[in-house]
Amino acid sequence: MASIEVIERVLNAIATNHGKHPLWVEDSKRMWMLQLEDISDKDLIIGVKDVLRKVKSLPTLAQVREVVEANPTTKAGTPVRVEGCRACGGTGMRQMARWWIDERNDIRVFNGVAACDCAKGLKLSMGAFSDFRDVITHWESNPHTTRVHYSTKDQPVLSTEQTVTARDLAERKARAEARGGQ
């Protein structure tokens, strides 16, 4: 954790370089302390020196954190590893297939992925992907859906029968035979 003394020193350096009033340091100190609680004194000093060399305007707290985390010599630059589970095969994503009937009454299959409910999936789902339970609920509420399959810890990868229609399998086989027979 960055100490209040080091935070005050780096804020004073920033204030001096950018013509800020000494009260700016007092006003900023508490917020910087809260936001830098996972950064060591040494890493903060390295980061602020870097930022002051690179930016022409008053650096923000976010810019300082970004530079500290991007620097390979700091401990803050070491990414936190989040584990997946057996249901997602450690990827954080669950394989899914939705069988549905289209406007011509043909059976179709949509294959996709959604965020798992494990730690890795929860990290991914923060705005990037929908949660697989939400997707299932949405698909199952659609009147055109005939069935929904998704990976589980007992079956982390969906089978061909769950992801491809019999008609599509027959078409693939015919194309493969046509290529092999030429």
Number of C-alpha atoms within 10 A of each C-alpha: 15 20 15 14 12 16 21 18 15 20 21 19 17 19 17 12 13 14 10 15 11 12 10 12 20 13 10 14 19 14 11 19 19 11 14 19 12 12 22 17 19 13 22 25 19 16 24 22 16 15 21 17 9 11 10 10 9 15 15 11 14 11 15 21 20 15 22 25 20 14 16 11 12 18 15 20 17 12 8 7 7 14 12 19 19 15 22 26 18 18 18 25 28 24 22 21 21 21 21 20 14 12 8 6 9 9 16 17 20 12 15 13 19 24 27 30 21 20 16 20 26 19 16 20 19 11 9 10 16 18 21 22 14 12 17 17 11 11 19 15 10 10 9 15 18 15 13 19 16 24 22 17 11 8 13 17 17 17 11 10 9 18 21 16 15 12 12 12 13 11 12 12 12 12 12 11 11 10 9 8 7 5
